Amino acid sequence: MKAILIFDIDGVIRDVGASYRRAIADTVEKFTNGAFRPTITDIDDLKSEGIWNNDWKASEELIYRYFESQNQTRSEINLDYEAIVTFFQSRYRGQNFDGYITTEPLLLSRGYLENLTKCNIGWGFFSGATRGSAEFVLKKRIGLENPVLVAMEDAPSKPDPAGLFEAIAQISSENVPVIYVGDTVADMYTVVRAREFAPFRQFLGVGVLPPHVLDLQEVADSYSAKLKDAGATVVIDNVEQLTPELVFALW
């Protein structure tokens, strides 16, 4: 094995601009009684802080911040987190995986992963998505049989690198270079933290621009700069641009 690639899922493997982010907006609108619906930019700005990888917590935080802007304290607001999660899931997952999750365009093909294997590059997934959501896209839609997957239930939230290390361990015990591929500041911070915990191994972060920022060059440039500032070695427009040739050229 020459290298290991670990992929985030949301924004990398599937386009969540009209699913997860739509569910965040729906949830915030619901729990602010229709007074505030965050834009995609509002959500991106929150996630650029690097600690809001969990979309349930991101929804809660946006709700809190709205009410704070109306001069209310968090203790006065008294949000029900479980109610927030339940409502979010009713929009995103639906009753039986029939919600927004069914509308997500795929950004990666099975053939791309098969080519990595042929080039002696190991691969797996570390995502803040729930296991059910992650397996829906990996198994049902892409057609992978038993992929290496560390999901929300399996490890602490990013930027804690524990889940990244767990995914690596399931692939190989060899001390080969590792690339983590993600679309958020938290993903890149995860790589930085991994280097601190395992200085004996080479880690690189590759940033992927999520589809919703690609329409305007100025927005894409700003998003790319944030990923690079957070530790990305290179930023690409689509995950399949990370070819074996580019992987080997990065070291």
C-alpha positions as CSV (number, residue, x, y, z in Angstrom):
1,M,0.0,0.0,0.0
2,K,1.4,3.4,-1.1
3,A,-1.0,5.8,0.7
4,I,-4.4,5.9,2.4
5,L,-7.2,8.3,1.6
6,I,-9.9,8.9,4.1
7,F,-13.0,10.8,2.9
8,D,-15.5,13.0,4.6
9,I,-18.9,12.3,3.1
10,D,-21.1,15.4,3.2
11,G,-20.0,17.9,0.6
12,V,-17.4,15.5,-0.7
13,I,-19.1,12.3,-1.6
14,R,-22.6,13.8,-1.9
15,D,-23.9,17.3,-2.5
16,V,-25.8,18.3,0.7
17,G,-26.6,21.9,-0.3
18,A,-30.3,21.1,-0.8
19,S,-30.5,18.5,1.9
20,Y,-28.5,18.9,5.1
21,R,-28.3,22.7,4.7
22,R,-31.9,22.9,3.8
23,A,-32.8,20.8,6.9
24,I,-30.7,23.2,9.0
25,A,-32.6,26.2,7.6
26,D,-36.0,24.5,8.1
27,T,-35.1,23.7,11.7
28,V,-33.9,27.2,12.6
29,E,-37.0,28.7,11.0
30,K,-39.2,26.3,12.9
31,F,-37.7,27.0,16.3
32,T,-37.5,30.7,15.8
33,N,-41.2,30.6,15.0
34,G,-40.6,31.6,11.4
35,A,-38.7,34.8,12.3
36,F,-35.3,33.7,10.9
37,R,-34.3,31.4,8.1
38,P,-30.5,31.2,7.7
39,T,-29.0,31.5,4.2
40,I,-26.3,29.2,2.9
41,T,-23.8,31.9,3.6
42,D,-25.0,32.1,7.3
43,I,-24.5,28.3,7.6
44,D,-21.1,28.5,5.9
45,D,-20.0,31.3,8.2
46,L,-20.9,29.3,11.2
47,K,-19.1,26.2,10.0
48,S,-16.0,28.2,9.1
49,E,-15.5,28.6,12.9
50,G,-14.3,25.0,12.8
51,I,-16.4,23.5,15.6
52,W,-19.9,23.0,14.2
53,N,-19.5,19.8,12.3
54,N,-22.6,18.3,13.9
55,D,-25.6,19.8,12.0
56,W,-28.0,19.3,14.9
57,K,-25.7,21.4,17.1
58,A,-25.2,23.9,14.3
59,S,-29.0,24.3,14.1
60,E,-29.2,24.8,17.8
61,E,-26.4,27.3,17.8
62,L,-28.1,29.4,15.0
63,I,-31.3,29.4,16.9
64,Y,-29.5,30.6,20.1
65,R,-27.7,33.3,18.2
66,Y,-30.9,34.6,16.6
67,F,-32.6,35.0,20.0
68,E,-29.4,36.6,21.4
69,S,-29.7,39.1,18.6
70,Q,-33.2,39.9,20.1
71,N,-31.6,40.5,23.5
72,Q,-32.6,37.2,25.0
73,T,-30.1,35.1,27.0
74,R,-29.6,31.4,26.4
75,S,-31.0,30.5,29.9
76,E,-34.2,32.4,29.0
77,I,-34.6,30.5,25.6
78,N,-34.6,27.0,27.1
79,L,-34.3,25.0,23.8
80,D,-35.2,21.3,23.7
81,Y,-32.3,19.8,21.9
82,E,-34.0,16.4,21.4
83,A,-37.0,18.2,19.7
84,I,-34.5,20.0,17.4
85,V,-32.9,16.6,16.4
86,T,-36.3,15.0,15.9
87,F,-37.5,17.8,13.6
88,F,-34.2,18.0,11.7
89,Q,-34.4,14.2,11.0
90,S,-38.0,14.4,9.9
91,R,-36.9,16.8,7.2
92,Y,-33.5,15.2,6.3
93,R,-34.1,11.5,6.7
94,G,-37.9,11.5,6.5
95,Q,-39.9,8.5,7.8
96,N,-38.0,5.8,6.1
97,F,-35.1,7.5,4.2
98,D,-37.6,9.3,2.0
99,G,-36.7,12.9,3.0
100,Y,-34.2,15.3,1.6
101,I,-31.6,12.6,1.6
102,T,-33.1,11.1,-1.6
103,T,-32.3,14.3,-3.5
104,E,-28.5,14.4,-3.0
105,P,-26.4,14.4,-6.2
106,L,-23.4,12.0,-5.9
107,L,-20.0,13.5,-6.3
108,L,-18.0,10.3,-6.5
109,S,-18.3,7.1,-8.4
110,R,-17.5,3.5,-7.5
111,G,-15.2,3.4,-10.5
112,Y,-13.1,6.1,-9.0
113,L,-12.6,4.1,-5.8
114,E,-11.8,1.0,-7.7
115,N,-9.1,2.8,-9.5
116,L,-7.5,3.9,-6.2
117,T,-7.4,0.3,-5.2
118,K,-5.7,-0.7,-8.5
119,C,-3.1,1.9,-7.7
120,N,-2.4,0.5,-4.3
121,I,-4.1,3.3,-2.4
122,G,-6.3,2.3,0.5
123,W,-9.5,4.2,1.2
124,G,-12.3,4.6,3.8
125,F,-14.6,7.2,5.3
126,F,-14.8,9.3,8.4
127,S,-17.9,11.4,8.7
128,G,-20.0,13.3,11.1
129,A,-23.1,11.9,9.4
130,T,-25.1,9.2,11.3
131,R,-24.2,5.6,10.3
132,G,-27.7,5.1,8.8
133,S,-27.3,8.2,6.6
134,A,-23.7,7.4,5.6
135,E,-24.5,3.8,4.8
136,F,-27.5,4.9,2.7
137,V,-25.2,6.7,0.3
138,L,-22.2,4.4,0.4
139,K,-24.0,1.1,0.2
140,K,-27.4,1.8,-1.5
141,R,-26.4,4.5,-3.9
142,I,-22.7,4.0,-4.7
143,G,-22.9,0.2,-4.3
144,L,-20.1,-0.5,-1.9
145,E,-20.5,-3.7,0.0
146,N,-18.6,-3.2,3.3
147,P,-16.6,0.0,3.2
148,V,-14.5,1.2,6.1
149,L,-16.7,3.7,7.8
150,V,-16.4,5.7,11.1
151,A,-19.6,7.6,11.6
152,M,-21.1,10.0,14.2
153,E,-21.9,7.2,16.6
154,D,-18.4,5.7,16.5
155,A,-16.1,8.6,17.4
156,P,-15.9,12.1,18.9
157,S,-16.9,15.0,16.6
158,K,-14.3,16.6,14.5
159,P,-11.8,18.2,14.8
160,D,-10.9,15.4,17.3
161,P,-8.9,13.0,15.1
162,A,-9.9,9.8,17.0
163,G,-12.2,8.8,14.2
164,L,-9.6,9.4,11.6
165,F,-7.2,7.2,13.4
166,E,-9.8,4.5,13.8
167,A,-10.5,4.5,10.0
168,I,-6.8,4.3,9.2
169,A,-6.4,1.3,11.6
170,Q,-9.2,-0.6,9.8
171,I,-7.4,-0.2,6.5
172,S,-3.7,-0.9,7.3
173,S,-1.1,-1.0,10.1
174,E,1.5,0.2,7.6
175,N,3.0,3.6,8.3
176,V,2.1,5.0,4.9
177,P,1.1,8.7,4.2
178,V,-2.5,9.6,4.9
179,I,-4.7,12.2,3.2
180,Y,-7.9,13.3,4.7
181,V,-10.3,14.8,2.2
182,G,-13.0,17.2,3.5
183,D,-14.9,20.3,2.7
184,T,-14.9,22.2,6.0
185,V,-12.5,24.0,8.3
186,A,-13.2,21.3,10.9
187,D,-12.0,18.7,8.5
188,M,-8.7,20.5,8.0
189,Y,-8.3,21.1,11.7
190,T,-8.7,17.4,12.2
191,V,-5.6,16.9,10.0
192,V,-3.6,19.4,12.0
193,R,-4.6,17.7,15.3
194,A,-3.7,14.3,13.8
195,R,-0.1,15.5,13.1
196,E,0.2,16.6,16.8
197,F,-1.0,13.2,18.0
198,A,1.1,11.1,15.5
199,P,4.1,13.1,14.4
200,F,5.7,9.9,13.1
201,R,3.2,9.7,10.2
202,Q,2.7,12.0,7.2
203,F,-0.8,13.6,7.1
204,L,-2.1,16.0,4.5
205,G,-5.4,17.7,4.2
206,V,-7.1,18.1,0.8
207,G,-9.9,20.5,0.7
208,V,-12.9,20.1,-1.6
209,L,-15.1,23.0,-2.5
210,P,-18.8,22.0,-1.9
211,P,-20.9,22.5,-5.0
212,H,-22.9,25.4,-3.6
213,V,-19.9,27.7,-3.6
214,L,-18.8,27.0,-7.1
215,D,-21.3,29.3,-8.9
216,L,-19.5,32.5,-7.9
217,Q,-15.7,32.7,-8.3
218,E,-15.4,35.3,-5.5
219,V,-17.3,32.9,-3.1
220,A,-15.2,29.9,-4.2
221,D,-12.0,31.9,-3.7
222,S,-13.0,33.0,-0.2
223,Y,-14.1,29.4,0.8
224,S,-10.8,28.0,-0.6
225,A,-8.8,30.5,1.3
226,K,-10.5,29.5,4.6
227,L,-9.7,25.8,3.9
228,K,-6.0,26.7,3.2
229,D,-5.8,28.8,6.3
230,A,-7.1,25.9,8.3
231,G,-4.4,23.6,7.0
232,A,-5.4,22.3,3.5
233,T,-2.4,21.5,1.3
234,V,-4.4,21.9,-1.8
235,V,-8.0,22.7,-2.6
236,I,-9.9,21.1,-5.5
237,D,-13.3,21.6,-7.1
238,N,-14.4,17.9,-7.1
239,V,-13.2,14.9,-5.2
240,E,-12.4,12.9,-8.3
241,Q,-9.8,15.5,-9.3
242,L,-7.7,13.8,-6.5
243,T,-6.3,11.3,-8.9
244,P,-3.6,8.8,-8.0
245,E,-1.2,10.9,-9.9
246,L,-2.0,13.9,-7.8
247,V,-1.9,11.9,-4.6
248,F,1.7,10.8,-5.3
249,A,2.7,14.3,-6.4
250,L,1.7,15.8,-3.1
251,W,4.5,14.1,-1.1
